[in-house]
Amino acid sequence: MSRPESSIDSAVQSIKRTGSRANPVRGVILLIGLGLARLGLIDAERARKATDLSWPRVVTGIARMSKNAADVAMVGAASGIATKPAISGVGLAGPFWGLAFALGGGFAAGTIALVSQRFGAEEFGQLGQAVRSSFVVVVAVTLPVGAAFWLFPEWLISLLNSDQQVITYGATYLQILGLGVPFAGLNLVGSRVLIGADDAQIPMILRGGGAVLNIVLNGVFIFGMGMGVAGAAWGTVAANVLVTSLFIVGLIAGWLPGIGQFPVSVSPRGTYFHWDDITDVVSIGTPVVGRNMTWTVARFPMLFIVGMFGTTVLTAYTVARRIWGLMNVPGWGFGLAASSLVGQHLGEDDEETAGVYGREIVLMAVATYGVSAAVVALVARPGVVLLGAEGEVIPIAVGMVFAGCLAIIPQGVNSTIAGALDASGDTNWPFIYQTLGVFAVSIPAAYLGAKTSIGVWGIYVAFLGETLVPAVGNYYRFSTGKWKAISREYRPETALDD
């Protein structure tokens, strides 16, 4: 299974000399992968391939989650005595904004499944058609959502909280974000096209750079122009518009100045309403949308329940979820790496290698999450303080971060194996398991905490419930191998003929 130990040792020494210094994220992931290879658990070459596709997405995730954390910290710093209401308002607007990513990311799962299989089969004409159809689907579903945020922001926020000051802050933030919803969805599609075509670095540069730009714009709008919460929202919209524009130009031209050649190009001339591809994107993506929406939608009752504990606990929860988001970014990388590599090998009609990649990337994800959780646990207190926690909020937020560190380990399994199943088109069961975890365990646990003497321990259990149930269920589904037969329904015709 693994390469000769001397080869692994050589690779490790190479990382120590250059990798960790020039690229610490890649260095850490590859060291973990090669450590597993040394133990005979995975293949060293596959570990390297998975690392090359996952680390750029991890960097992107760190940048984007840092942006979310910066929103909270900057808004809190700019709000003076209204720090808790401002942070709570931004926190309540968060799940609404998450709808853009639930919809865009869900249908983009259909995109990466079709693109990776067609890229593996070298059917580039069919690949371009799949991309155009994906753009149509995402625009159609995100425009109405953005319009609702713009037209009814105060009513939407008031569904979750009755504090008028919190509602005002949240509504201001949400209304402006409505303008950016279609762009947020489309830049996810652009990213998945390139990752499905074996290039994760260009999406990292564009989306990670967009997140950094977002933080800079936040600083200008919030502090330089005194716009407060509105400034944080305008920074997010502007950054998403720019990133989406760059993806579209790059995919049409096949390259971008300063970035270079794209692995594929997509002609803007061609059919946009290709019914077969639209149907495939929708049939693969809808359960993924459902899976994404499960937690996004569940955040509304969850935030309502947490609000029953009082503003102090709601503020602590908002801060802890931002840290949770940072801890969860490795799963974004491993999930997309699994989608791309499993999909490519299915496109080549190599089901056995596709299965091996799925299992081995899960092991890399779990080991990486373990390291991440240990580091975060050590810096939990200064971390929550950095994000604006004060006074009695601090110990509550720290406890929630510790709970998140435990719950993040099964999340590594969940994210990665769901990505592998997405590539095959087998997306129904991950949706079902995620729904069970959230609605049968997580929300009831939080509600019991609000209504009984167990208190915040209910929130701790809620963290674990949302990850453990889908992790066990999805891995079992993958182990049955039924996804291989399902994938044959979506493969390009040439792969099936071969």
N, C-alpha and C positions, 0 to 999 in steps of 0.2 A: 504493500500500500504506500509506504513512504519511500522517499529517495534514500540513497546511502547516507549514513550519518555525516560523512565528510562533506557531502554536498550541502547539507543543512548547516553544518558548522561554518562553511565558507560563506553562505548567505547571511548568517547571523553576524559574522565579522564585518561583512560589507555594510550591513545596516548600522553597526556600531560606528564604522568609520565615516559614513556619509548620510545614511537615511535619517537617523534620529535627529541629526543636527540640521539638515536641510528641510526635513519634513517629519516632524515628530509624530503627527497623527498616523501617517503611513508606517513609520518605524515601529510604533507601539503595536498596531494591528498585525503587522507582519511578524514581529517577534512572538506575539501570542500564537499566531498560526503556525509558525515554525516550531514553537515549543510543543504544540499539539502533534506536529508531524514527528518530532523526535520521540514522542511517546507512542508513535505508531497508530495514532487515532485518525489522522487525515493524511492526505498526500501533499507534499511540500509544493509541488507545482500548482496544484489546484488552490492551495492556500495563497500563493502569490497572485494567481489570477483573480481570486475573490477580493484580495486586498486592493488590487489595482482598480477594481470597479467600485469598491465600497468606500475607500477613504475620502475621495472627493465629495461624496454625498454626506459623509460625517462632518467634514469641514463646513459644507454648506449648512448643515443642520445646526452646528455650533454657532455659525454666524447668524442664522435666522432666529434661533432661540435666544441668543444674546441680544438681538434686536428687541424681542418681546420683553426680555428682562429689563433692557434699557428703557423701554416705554414706561414700565412700572416705576423704575428708579427715578427717571427724569421727571415724570409727572408728579411723583411724590415730593421730590425736591423743590419743584416749582410751585407747589400748592400751599405751602406754609401750614397754617393751622387746619387746613382742610385736607391734610395728607390722607387720612383714612377714607373719607368719602371719595376722593379723587381716585385712589388706587382701587377701591371697591367698584367704582363706576367703570373704569377700564376693564376690570376683571369680569364684570357682568356683560360687557360688550364683546368680550373675547369669544364666547361660544357662537355668537351670531357671525362674527368674522370667520370662525372656523367652518361655517357652512360652505364658504367659497372653496376651501381646501378639501372638504369632504366631497363636494361635487366634482371639482376639477381633478383631485387626486383619484377619486373613484373611477371616473371615466378614462383617466390617463392610465389606469391599470389595464383597461382594454387596449389602449394604444400600445403600451409596452409589450403586451402579449402578442399582438399582431405584428408589430415592428420587429421584435426580436426573432420571431419565427420566420418572417420573410427575409430578414437580414441573414439568418443562418442558411436559408435556402437560396440566397442571392437573387430573390425576386424583387428588384428595386422598383419596378413599375407598380406592383401591387402595394409595396411599402408606401409610396407617395400617395396613393389613393386612400390608404388607411389613415394617413396623417390628415389629409383634407377633411375626411369624414369625421375624425375626432374633433377637429376645430369647430365644425358645425354643431356637433352635439354639445360641446362645452359652452359655446356662446348661447345656444338656445336655452340651456338650463340655468345659467348664471345671471343673465340679464334681468329676469323677473325678481331674483333674490336681491340684487343690487338696488333695483327700483324700490322694493319694499323697505330696505334700510333707509333710503333717502326720504321716503314719504312718511314713514311711521316710526321713527326712532324712539320717541319718548314713550309711546304706547308699548313698544316691544320691551324696552328696559323696565317699564313699570310692571310687567308681568312677573318679574323676578324680585322686585324690591319695592317697598313703599316709602323709603326715605327720599324726600324730594331732592335733597342735595346730591345724593348718589345718582338718582335718575337723571338729573341735569347734566352731570359730568358724563355719564354713560351714553346719553342720547347725543350729545355733541360729538363724541368720539365715533359713535356708530353711524350717524348720518353721513359724515364725510367718507368713512370707509366704504359706504355703499357704492361710491364712484369707482372704487378699485376692484370690486368683486369679479367682473369678467376677466380683467387682466391677471388677477391672481390665479384663476382657473386655467387660463391659456398658457401662462408660463410654466405650469406643471406639465401640461401636454408637451410643450417644447422640450422640457428637460427629459421626459420619458422617451421621446423619440431618439434623442442622442444616446441615452443610456442603453436603450434596446439595440442600438447600433454599435455598442461596445465602446462608447466614449463617455466617461463620467466626468472628465476634467473640464470640458467646456461648460456644462451645466454648473459645475462648482464655481468657475470663474464668474459666470453671469449672475447666478442667483446669490452666491456668497458675496460677490461684489455689490450686488443690489442691497443686501442686508447691511453691509458696512456703510454704503451711501445713505441708507435709511437712517442709521444712527446719527450720521453727520447732519442730515437734514433735520432730524429731530432737535438736535442741539441748536441749530440756526433758528428754527421756527419756535421752539418752546422758550428758549432763553434769549436768543438774539432779538427775536421779534415779539416776545412776550405773549405768544399765542396759547400757551398752556396745553390743555388736553387736545384742543383743535390742532395745534402744531404737530403733535404726535401722529394724529390721523393723516394730516396732509403729507407728512414725510413718508408714511406707508404707501399712500396712493401714488405719489410721484415716483417712488422707487419701483413699484410694480409696473407702472406704465412703461418706464424705461426698459426694464428687463424684458418684458413681453415684446416690445418693439425690436430689441436686439435679436431675440430668438427668431422672430418672423423674418427679419432681413437676412440673418445668417442662414436660415434653412432655404430661403429662396435663392440667395446668391451662392450658397455653398461655402462661404467663408466670411470672416469679419476681420477688419483691420486690427492688428495688435493681438489677435487670437489665433488666426490661421484657418486652415481648411477644416470644414465639417466632414464627418464620416459619410454623410448622405446629404443630398439636396432634394428639395421638393418643389416641383413646378407649380406656380399659382394657377396655371392654365390646366384645366381638367375638371372632371366632375366633382362637385362637392356633395351632392346628394346621391351617393352611391349606396343603394338600399342594402345590399348584402353587407358592406363594411359598417354602415351605420348600425345595422342589426347586431353585428358581432360586437362592436364597441359597447352597445347598450346591454347586450346579454351578458357579456363578461363584466362590464363595469357596474351594472346596477347593484348586484350583491355587494360589491366593494364599496359603492356609495352607501349602501345600507349599513355595512360594517363601520365605515367611517362616521356615518350619521348616528350610529348607535351611541357612541360616546359623545359626539357633538350635541345631539339632541338630549342625551341623558344629562349633560352638564346643566341644562336649564333646571330640571327638578333638583339636581344635586346642589346647585348654587342656591336655590330657594331653601332647601333643607339646611345647608350650611348657614344661610342667613338667619335661620331660626335660633342658632347659637348666639347671635349678636354680631355687631360690626367687627369686634376684635378678632373673633374666630374666622370670619369671612376674609378679613385682611390677611390673617396668617395663612389661610388656605390659598388665596390668590398668589402669595409669595411662594409657597411650597410648590404649587403647580408650575410656576415658572422654572423652578429648579428641577422639578420632575421632567419638564420639557427638555432641558439641557442634558439630563442623564439619558434620555430616551433617543438621542440622535444617532448613536451607533446602529440602532435597529433600522433606521431609515436607510443607511448605507448597505447593511447586510440584506435587508429585504429587497432592495432594488438590484443588488448584485445577484441574489438568488433568482429574481425574475428574469434578468437578462441572460444569465448563463444557462438556467434551466430551459428558458424559451429558445435560445439559440440551438441547443442540442436536440430539443424536440423538433425544431425546424429542419435539422439534419437527419431526423428519424433515428436518433440515438437515445432511446429512452433510458437505458441503463446508466449512462454517464450523467444524464439529467438528474436521475435519482440520487446518485452519489454526491453531486454538487449540492443538492438540497440538504442532505444529512450533514455533510462536512461543514457547510457554512453555518448551520445551526450550532455546532460545537464551537466554532470561532466566535459566534455572537454571544453565547453564554459565558465564555471565558472573558471576553471583553467587557461585558456588562458587570461581571463580578469585580473586575479591577476598578471600573468606573464607580460602582456603588461604594467600594471601600474608601476611595478618595473623597467622594462627596460626604460620606459620613464623618470623616475626620474634620472637614471644614464647614460643617452644617451651620454652626452658630455665626461665624463671621459672614457666611454666605447670605443668611436671611437678613442680617443687619445691613449688608451692602445693598440689598434690594428694597430697603425702606422700612423693615420691621423695627418697631420701637417698643420699649416698655414691656407691658404684659403680652404683647404680640409675639415677642421673641421666643419664649419657651414653648409656646403652642406650635409655632411654625417649625421649630427644631424637631419636635416630636413627629410632626407630619413628614418632615424630610427623612427621618429615620425609617418611618413606615414605607416611604417611597423607595428607599434603598433596598429594602427586602423585596418589595413587589416588582422591582425592575428586572430581577433575574429571570422570572418566567416570561417577562415581556420580550426578552431577547429571543426566546423560542417562538413566541407568538408572531413577532414582526417578520422574522426570517422565513418561517415555514409558510406563513400566509403569502409572502412574496413568491415563493416557489409555486404554490397552488394557483396564484393569480396568473402566472406565466402559462399554465396549462389550460386556463379557462374554468378551472374547478373552484368557483368563488362562492358558491352557496353555503357550504358548511362553515367556512370561517365567519361568515355573517351570522349564522345561527349561534355559533359558540360565543362570539363577542356579545351578542344580545343577551344570552344567558348569564354571562359573567357580570354584565352591567346591571341588568334589570332584575335578575334573580338573586344576586349577592350584593353588589356594590351599593346600589341605592337603598335597598332595605336595611343594610347595615348602618348606613349614615342616618337613616330615619330613626332607627332604634336608639342611636346615640343621642339624637336630638330630643327624644321623648322619654328616655329612661336614664337611670343613674350611670350607665356605662360611658356617657358623654363622648369626648373626642376619640375614645377607643373605637367607636363605631366608624369614624372616618378612617382610622388606621386600617380596619378590616376592609373598608371600601376600596382602598388602594390595592390591596392584595386580590380581592375578588375580581376586579376588572382585568387582571392579567393572568391569573392562575388557570381559570376555567378555559379561556380560549387557547392557552398554551398547550394544555393537556389534550383538548379536543382536536386542535389543528394537527398536532404531531401524530395523533392516532389516525386521522384521516389520511395524512401523507403516507403513513406506514402501510395502508391497505393497497396502495398502488392504483386505485381507481382513477386517479387524476390522469394517468397515462392514456386510458381509453377516451376520456373526455377531451384531451388535447387534440386527438385526431380529427375532431369536428372543426377545428379552427386552423389547422395547418395549411400552408399553401399547397395547391394541387400538385406541384412538381415533387414536393417531399413525399406525398402519399403515393404518387406514381412510382418513385424510386423504391 
